[in-house]
Amino acid sequence: MKNYRGSTDSKQNKKYYFNKKKYCLFCKDKVKLIDYKNYRILQKFTLETGKIMPGRVSGVCGYHQKQLTKAIKRARHMALLKFVEPKRD
């Protein structure tokens, strides 16, 4: 069946993309408590601008996302992580 633009039905032209399911890194390793002193892991969950990655982007579950944000904020106050990266020219 042709639609008003002259092309065939959109269901025939659709391509399906399957995203890889995101999993919680901390649940996989069976981590119960995220420590703020382990700053190398915390750096993976911060963006270059200094923002904390949301759970839907990083794939972390809600339970560990809450712990992760607290740990990142504590590490910032203890000067283990930077609040904001310096601007590059």
A tleap script that builds the chain and sets N, CA, C and O, in Angstrom:
source leaprc.protein.ff14SB
mol = sequence {
  NMET LYS ASN TYR ARG GLY SER THR ASP SER
  LYS GLN ASN LYS LYS TYR TYR PHE ASN LYS
  LYS LYS TYR CYS LEU PHE CYS LYS ASP LYS
  VAL LYS LEU ILE ASP TYR LYS ASN TYR ARG
  ILE LEU GLN LYS PHE THR LEU GLU THR GLY
  LYS ILE MET PRO GLY ARG VAL SER GLY VAL
  CYS GLY TYR HIE GLN LYS GLN LEU THR LYS
  ALA ILE LYS ARG ALA ARG HIE MET ALA LEU
  LEU LYS PHE VAL GLU PRO LYS ARG CASP
}
set mol.1.N position { 0.834 -1.180 0.000 }
set mol.1.CA position { 0.000 0.000 0.000 }
set mol.1.C position { 0.882 1.247 0.000 }
set mol.1.O position { 1.830 1.339 0.781 }
set mol.2.N position { 0.581 2.181 -0.850 }
set mol.2.CA position { 1.367 3.405 -0.938 }
set mol.2.C position { 0.728 4.496 -0.094 }
set mol.2.O position { -0.494 4.634 -0.051 }
set mol.3.N position { 1.578 5.271 0.576 }
set mol.3.CA position { 1.049 6.402 1.334 }
set mol.3.C position { 1.143 7.661 0.478 }
set mol.3.O position { 1.507 7.584 -0.695 }
set mol.4.N position { 0.822 8.805 1.046 }
set mol.4.CA position { 0.695 10.025 0.255 }
set mol.4.C position { 2.011 10.515 -0.345 }
set mol.4.O position { 1.988 11.333 -1.265 }
set mol.5.N position { 3.134 10.050 0.136 }
set mol.5.CA position { 4.424 10.486 -0.414 }
set mol.5.C position { 4.890 9.595 -1.561 }
set mol.5.O position { 5.907 9.882 -2.192 }
set mol.6.N position { 4.178 8.547 -1.829 }
set mol.6.CA position { 4.524 7.693 -2.948 }
set mol.6.C position { 5.377 6.504 -2.567 }
set mol.6.O position { 5.636 5.646 -3.411 }
set mol.7.N position { 5.834 6.420 -1.296 }
set mol.7.CA position { 6.639 5.271 -0.900 }
set mol.7.C position { 5.727 4.185 -0.346 }
set mol.7.O position { 4.538 4.406 -0.115 }
set mol.8.N position { 6.295 3.036 -0.142 }
set mol.8.CA position { 5.505 1.917 0.365 }
set mol.8.C position { 5.269 2.074 1.857 }
set mol.8.O position { 5.748 3.026 2.473 }
set mol.9.N position { 4.542 1.154 2.423 }
set mol.9.CA position { 4.171 1.204 3.836 }
set mol.9.C position { 5.423 1.226 4.718 }
set mol.9.O position { 6.407 0.544 4.431 }
set mol.10.N position { 5.375 2.007 5.777 }
set mol.10.CA position { 6.552 2.202 6.623 }
set mol.10.C position { 6.931 0.942 7.387 }
set mol.10.O position { 8.085 0.800 7.790 }
set mol.11.N position { 6.000 0.033 7.595 }
set mol.11.CA position { 6.320 -1.191 8.331 }
set mol.11.C position { 7.278 -2.074 7.538 }
set mol.11.O position { 8.071 -2.809 8.126 }
set mol.12.N position { 7.213 -2.011 6.229 }
set mol.12.CA position { 8.102 -2.817 5.406 }
set mol.12.C position { 9.509 -2.238 5.362 }
set mol.12.O position { 10.469 -2.987 5.179 }
set mol.13.N position { 9.659 -0.932 5.525 }
set mol.13.CA position { 10.957 -0.273 5.427 }
set mol.13.C position { 11.677 -0.135 6.761 }
set mol.13.O position { 12.816 0.329 6.790 }
set mol.14.N position { 11.049 -0.522 7.860 }
set mol.14.CA position { 11.662 -0.343 9.176 }
set mol.14.C position { 12.832 -1.293 9.365 }
set mol.14.O position { 12.785 -2.455 8.961 }
set mol.15.N position { 13.876 -0.776 9.982 }
set mol.15.CA position { 15.005 -1.600 10.385 }
set mol.15.C position { 14.987 -1.662 11.903 }
set mol.15.O position { 14.775 -0.650 12.571 }
set mol.16.N position { 15.202 -2.814 12.427 }
set mol.16.CA position { 15.141 -2.993 13.873 }
set mol.16.C position { 16.552 -3.048 14.435 }
set mol.16.O position { 17.395 -3.806 13.955 }
set mol.17.N position { 16.797 -2.240 15.453 }
set mol.17.CA position { 18.073 -2.211 16.133 }
set mol.17.C position { 17.855 -2.678 17.563 }
set mol.17.O position { 16.947 -2.206 18.248 }
set mol.18.N position { 18.677 -3.590 18.001 }
set mol.18.CA position { 18.572 -4.103 19.351 }
set mol.18.C position { 19.754 -3.588 20.154 }
set mol.18.O position { 20.909 -3.871 19.839 }
set mol.19.N position { 19.449 -2.834 21.187 }
set mol.19.CA position { 20.501 -2.329 22.060 }
set mol.19.C position { 20.918 -3.424 23.022 }
set mol.19.O position { 20.103 -4.240 23.454 }
set mol.20.N position { 22.203 -3.428 23.351 }
set mol.20.CA position { 22.697 -4.374 24.327 }
set mol.20.C position { 22.165 -3.983 25.702 }
set mol.20.O position { 22.211 -2.810 26.072 }
set mol.21.N position { 21.667 -4.941 26.451 }
set mol.21.CA position { 21.084 -4.640 27.755 }
set mol.21.C position { 22.175 -4.169 28.706 }
set mol.21.O position { 23.235 -4.786 28.813 }
set mol.22.N position { 21.898 -3.067 29.394 }
set mol.22.CA position { 22.845 -2.530 30.357 }
set mol.22.C position { 22.671 -3.274 31.675 }
set mol.22.O position { 21.558 -3.631 32.060 }
set mol.23.N position { 23.763 -3.496 32.342 }
set mol.23.CA position { 23.722 -4.195 33.612 }
set mol.23.C position { 24.484 -3.392 34.649 }
set mol.23.O position { 25.366 -2.596 34.326 }
set mol.24.N position { 24.128 -3.618 35.884 }
set mol.24.CA position { 24.773 -2.898 36.981 }
set mol.24.C position { 26.138 -3.522 37.256 }
set mol.24.O position { 26.239 -4.713 37.548 }
set mol.25.N position { 27.172 -2.717 37.160 }
set mol.25.CA position { 28.538 -3.171 37.384 }
set mol.25.C position { 28.731 -3.636 38.832 }
set mol.25.O position { 29.472 -4.583 39.096 }
set mol.26.N position { 28.070 -2.971 39.743 }
set mol.26.CA position { 28.230 -3.285 41.159 }
set mol.26.C position { 27.454 -4.538 41.560 }
set mol.26.O position { 27.903 -5.297 42.419 }
set mol.27.N position { 26.301 -4.757 40.947 }
set mol.27.CA position { 25.544 -5.979 41.226 }
set mol.27.C position { 26.280 -7.198 40.684 }
set mol.27.O position { 26.260 -8.272 41.285 }
set mol.28.N position { 26.928 -7.014 39.541 }
set mol.28.CA position { 27.673 -8.108 38.921 }
set mol.28.C position { 28.816 -8.564 39.829 }
set mol.28.O position { 29.065 -9.761 39.977 }
set mol.29.N position { 29.507 -7.592 40.436 }
set mol.29.CA position { 30.630 -7.908 41.321 }
set mol.29.C position { 30.191 -8.144 42.767 }
set mol.29.O position { 31.023 -8.397 43.638 }
set mol.30.N position { 28.886 -8.062 43.019 }
set mol.30.CA position { 28.285 -8.267 44.343 }
set mol.30.C position { 28.858 -7.302 45.382 }
set mol.30.O position { 29.223 -7.699 46.489 }
set mol.31.N position { 28.927 -6.025 44.998 }
set mol.31.CA position { 29.394 -4.967 45.901 }
set mol.31.C position { 28.208 -4.518 46.738 }
set mol.31.O position { 27.154 -4.180 46.200 }
set mol.32.N position { 28.379 -4.515 48.053 }
set mol.32.CA position { 27.287 -4.096 48.937 }
set mol.32.C position { 27.364 -2.621 49.271 }
set mol.32.O position { 26.334 -1.962 49.418 }
set mol.33.N position { 28.569 -2.096 49.392 }
set mol.33.CA position { 28.740 -0.697 49.754 }
set mol.33.C position { 29.835 -0.082 48.888 }
set mol.33.O position { 30.925 -0.642 48.768 }
set mol.34.N position { 29.546 1.069 48.285 }
set mol.34.CA position { 30.517 1.759 47.447 }
set mol.34.C position { 31.302 2.724 48.324 }
set mol.34.O position { 30.720 3.574 48.997 }
set mol.35.N position { 32.622 2.593 48.314 }
set mol.35.CA position { 33.482 3.399 49.172 }
set mol.35.C position { 33.990 4.623 48.427 }
set mol.35.O position { 34.370 4.527 47.260 }
set mol.36.N position { 33.998 5.761 49.085 }
set mol.36.CA position { 34.433 7.000 48.451 }
set mol.36.C position { 35.943 7.041 48.259 }
set mol.36.O position { 36.433 7.840 47.461 }
set mol.37.N position { 36.691 6.205 48.965 }
set mol.37.CA position { 38.148 6.217 48.864 }
set mol.37.C position { 38.643 5.567 47.574 }
set mol.37.O position { 39.777 5.798 47.155 }
set mol.38.N position { 37.803 4.764 46.954 }
set mol.38.CA position { 38.159 4.110 45.703 }
set mol.38.C position { 37.814 5.047 44.541 }
set mol.38.O position { 36.847 4.817 43.815 }
set mol.39.N position { 38.608 6.094 44.376 }
set mol.39.CA position { 38.278 7.173 43.451 }
set mol.39.C position { 38.442 6.776 41.989 }
set mol.39.O position { 37.853 7.423 41.123 }
set mol.40.N position { 39.209 5.753 41.682 }
set mol.40.CA position { 39.398 5.360 40.278 }
set mol.40.C position { 38.111 4.793 39.682 }
set mol.40.O position { 37.819 5.022 38.508 }
set mol.41.N position { 37.363 4.077 40.459 }
set mol.41.CA position { 36.067 3.576 39.986 }
set mol.41.C position { 35.085 4.731 39.874 }
set mol.41.O position { 34.283 4.778 38.941 }
set mol.42.N position { 35.143 5.661 40.818 }
set mol.42.CA position { 34.217 6.795 40.803 }
set mol.42.C position { 34.462 7.717 39.611 }
set mol.42.O position { 33.530 8.355 39.122 }
set mol.43.N position { 35.703 7.794 39.139 }
set mol.43.CA position { 36.007 8.636 37.984 }
set mol.43.C position { 35.310 8.145 36.721 }
set mol.43.O position { 35.007 8.942 35.833 }
set mol.44.N position { 35.056 6.852 36.631 }
set mol.44.CA position { 34.381 6.289 35.459 }
set mol.44.C position { 32.937 6.763 35.348 }
set mol.44.O position { 32.360 6.767 34.261 }
set mol.45.N position { 32.363 7.158 36.466 }
set mol.45.CA position { 30.963 7.548 36.494 }
set mol.45.C position { 30.767 9.062 36.546 }
set mol.45.O position { 29.671 9.538 36.840 }
set mol.46.N position { 31.823 9.813 36.263 }
set mol.46.CA position { 31.695 11.263 36.161 }
set mol.46.C position { 32.057 11.678 34.737 }
set mol.46.O position { 32.935 11.083 34.112 }
set mol.47.N position { 31.386 12.686 34.239 }
set mol.47.CA position { 31.651 13.202 32.906 }
set mol.47.C position { 32.839 14.160 32.941 }
set mol.47.O position { 33.325 14.513 34.015 }
set mol.48.N position { 33.300 14.576 31.777 }
set mol.48.CA position { 34.442 15.494 31.701 }
set mol.48.C position { 34.119 16.844 32.326 }
set mol.48.O position { 35.008 17.537 32.821 }
set mol.49.N position { 32.848 17.210 32.298 }
set mol.49.CA position { 32.442 18.493 32.877 }
set mol.49.C position { 32.318 18.428 34.393 }
set mol.49.O position { 32.129 19.460 35.037 }
set mol.50.N position { 32.419 17.245 34.971 }
set mol.50.CA position { 32.317 17.087 36.407 }
set mol.50.C position { 30.965 16.576 36.866 }
set mol.50.O position { 30.764 16.338 38.057 }
set mol.51.N position { 30.036 16.404 35.935 }
set mol.51.CA position { 28.703 15.932 36.304 }
set mol.51.C position { 28.711 14.428 36.559 }
set mol.51.O position { 29.544 13.696 36.023 }
set mol.52.N position { 27.771 13.986 37.383 }
set mol.52.CA position { 27.618 12.575 37.672 }
set mol.52.C position { 26.728 11.964 36.599 }
set mol.52.O position { 25.676 12.513 36.270 }
set mol.53.N position { 27.152 10.824 36.054 }
set mol.53.CA position { 26.369 10.157 35.003 }
set mol.53.C position { 25.055 9.646 35.569 }
set mol.53.O position { 25.034 9.093 36.669 }
set mol.54.N position { 23.959 9.818 34.841 }
set mol.54.CA position { 22.692 9.254 35.309 }
set mol.54.C position { 22.684 7.733 35.166 }
set mol.54.O position { 23.434 7.162 34.375 }
set mol.55.N position { 21.832 7.103 35.938 }
set mol.55.CA position { 21.771 5.643 35.941 }
set mol.55.C position { 21.348 5.048 34.617 }
set mol.55.O position { 21.783 3.952 34.264 }
set mol.56.N position { 20.510 5.746 33.879 }
set mol.56.CA position { 20.054 5.202 32.593 }
set mol.56.C position { 21.162 5.203 31.562 }
set mol.56.O position { 21.113 4.433 30.603 }
set mol.57.N position { 22.171 6.063 31.742 }
set mol.57.CA position { 23.312 6.096 30.819 }
set mol.57.C position { 24.374 5.089 31.255 }
set mol.57.O position { 24.898 4.338 30.432 }
set mol.58.N position { 24.688 5.076 32.541 }
set mol.58.CA position { 25.756 4.212 33.035 }
set mol.58.C position { 25.305 2.765 33.213 }
set mol.58.O position { 26.133 1.854 33.188 }
set mol.59.N position { 24.006 2.543 33.391 }
set mol.59.CA position { 23.499 1.191 33.558 }
set mol.59.C position { 23.493 0.714 35.000 }
set mol.59.O position { 23.260 -0.467 35.256 }
set mol.60.N position { 23.740 1.599 35.932 }
set mol.60.CA position { 23.763 1.234 37.351 }
set mol.60.C position { 22.332 1.212 37.883 }
set mol.60.O position { 21.512 2.056 37.520 }
set mol.61.N position { 22.041 0.238 38.747 }
set mol.61.CA position { 20.689 0.131 39.310 }
set mol.61.C position { 20.452 1.274 40.293 }
set mol.61.O position { 21.392 1.956 40.699 }
set mol.62.N position { 19.205 1.476 40.668 }
set mol.62.CA position { 18.841 2.588 41.536 }
set mol.62.C position { 19.476 2.523 42.904 }
set mol.62.O position { 19.863 3.554 43.455 }
set mol.63.N position { 19.593 1.329 43.466 }
set mol.63.CA position { 20.187 1.142 44.787 }
set mol.63.C position { 21.640 1.601 44.791 }
set mol.63.O position { 22.069 2.329 45.686 }
set mol.64.N position { 22.396 1.167 43.780 }
set mol.64.CA position { 23.805 1.529 43.724 }
set mol.64.C position { 24.024 2.944 43.201 }
set mol.64.O position { 25.045 3.562 43.503 }
set mol.65.N position { 23.074 3.468 42.415 }
set mol.65.CA position { 23.200 4.848 41.926 }
set mol.65.C position { 23.153 5.839 43.080 }
set mol.65.O position { 23.880 6.833 43.087 }
set mol.66.N position { 22.297 5.564 44.048 }
set mol.66.CA position { 22.197 6.441 45.218 }
set mol.66.C position { 23.493 6.407 46.026 }
set mol.66.O position { 23.970 7.446 46.483 }
set mol.67.N position { 24.059 5.221 46.199 }
set mol.67.CA position { 25.335 5.097 46.909 }
set mol.67.C position { 26.462 5.755 46.120 }
set mol.67.O position { 27.359 6.373 46.693 }
set mol.68.N position { 26.403 5.615 44.807 }
set mol.68.CA position { 27.438 6.172 43.937 }
set mol.68.C position { 27.476 7.690 44.016 }
set mol.68.O position { 28.554 8.280 44.090 }
set mol.69.N position { 26.310 8.329 44.001 }
set mol.69.CA position { 26.279 9.791 44.085 }
set mol.69.C position { 26.806 10.284 45.427 }
set mol.69.O position { 27.523 11.282 45.487 }
set mol.70.N position { 26.451 9.587 46.500 }
set mol.70.CA position { 26.973 9.975 47.818 }
set mol.70.C position { 28.481 9.816 47.875 }
set mol.70.O position { 29.181 10.669 48.422 }
set mol.71.N position { 28.987 8.716 47.306 }
set mol.71.CA position { 30.429 8.460 47.334 }
set mol.71.C position { 31.187 9.492 46.509 }
set mol.71.O position { 32.265 9.931 46.908 }
set mol.72.N position { 30.634 9.884 45.362 }
set mol.72.CA position { 31.296 10.887 44.522 }
set mol.72.C position { 31.323 12.234 45.229 }
set mol.72.O position { 32.338 12.929 45.198 }
set mol.73.N position { 30.222 12.606 45.864 }
set mol.73.CA position { 30.166 13.880 46.584 }
set mol.73.C position { 31.135 13.893 47.761 }
set mol.73.O position { 31.774 14.911 48.028 }
set mol.74.N position { 31.246 12.776 48.462 }
set mol.74.CA position { 32.190 12.692 49.580 }
set mol.74.C position { 33.630 12.759 49.081 }
set mol.74.O position { 34.478 13.401 49.700 }
set mol.75.N position { 33.903 12.094 47.960 }
set mol.75.CA position { 35.257 12.110 47.405 }
set mol.75.C position { 35.629 13.513 46.930 }
set mol.75.O position { 36.796 13.900 47.000 }
set mol.76.N position { 34.668 14.264 46.458 }
set mol.76.CA position { 34.941 15.644 46.051 }
set mol.76.C position { 35.308 16.500 47.252 }
set mol.76.O position { 36.236 17.306 47.185 }
set mol.77.N position { 34.584 16.328 48.347 }
set mol.77.CA position { 34.860 17.124 49.546 }
set mol.77.C position { 36.191 16.748 50.189 }
set mol.77.O position { 36.836 17.576 50.833 }
set mol.78.N position { 36.595 15.491 50.008 }
set mol.78.CA position { 37.882 15.050 50.543 }
set mol.78.C position { 39.021 15.306 49.561 }
set mol.78.O position { 40.156 14.900 49.809 }
set mol.79.N position { 38.724 15.978 48.446 }
set mol.79.CA position { 39.693 16.365 47.408 }
set mol.79.C position { 40.302 15.162 46.693 }
set mol.79.O position { 41.442 15.226 46.233 }
set mol.80.N position { 39.557 14.078 46.598 }
set mol.80.CA position { 40.003 12.935 45.813 }
set mol.80.C position { 39.563 13.065 44.358 }
set mol.80.O position { 40.220 12.552 43.452 }
set mol.81.N position { 38.449 13.755 44.144 }
set mol.81.CA position { 37.933 14.030 42.800 }
set mol.81.C position { 37.786 15.533 42.620 }
set mol.81.O position { 37.606 16.273 43.586 }
set mol.82.N position { 37.865 15.970 41.372 }
set mol.82.CA position { 37.675 17.381 41.078 }
set mol.82.C position { 36.184 17.682 40.948 }
set mol.82.O position { 35.404 16.846 40.492 }
set mol.83.N position { 35.811 18.877 41.352 }
set mol.83.CA position { 34.419 19.306 41.174 }
set mol.83.C position { 34.137 19.552 39.697 }
set mol.83.O position { 33.150 19.056 39.155 }
set mol.84.N position { 35.017 20.326 39.048 }
set mol.84.CA position { 34.857 20.667 37.637 }
set mol.84.C position { 36.234 20.571 36.987 }
set mol.84.O position { 37.236 21.006 37.555 }
set mol.85.N position { 36.268 19.997 35.792 }
set mol.85.CA position { 37.522 19.930 35.038 }
set mol.85.C position { 37.840 21.313 34.474 }
set mol.85.O position { 36.922 22.048 34.110 }
set mol.86.N position { 39.102 21.681 34.394 }
set mol.86.CA position { 39.453 22.976 33.810 }
set mol.86.C position { 39.112 23.006 32.318 }
set mol.86.O position { 39.212 21.995 31.624 }
set mol.87.N position { 38.712 24.173 31.845 }
set mol.87.CA position { 38.307 24.334 30.450 }
set mol.87.C position { 39.532 24.310 29.546 }
set mol.87.O position { 40.530 24.981 29.809 }
set mol.88.N position { 39.437 23.523 28.470 }
set mol.88.CA position { 40.553 23.413 27.533 }
set mol.88.C position { 40.312 24.339 26.358 }
set mol.88.O position { 39.203 24.419 25.830 }
set mol.89.N position { 41.360 25.037 25.954 }
set mol.89.CA position { 41.230 25.959 24.813 }
set mol.89.C position { 41.707 25.327 23.532 }
set mol.89.O position { 41.668 25.962 22.478 }
savepdb mol mol.pdb
quit
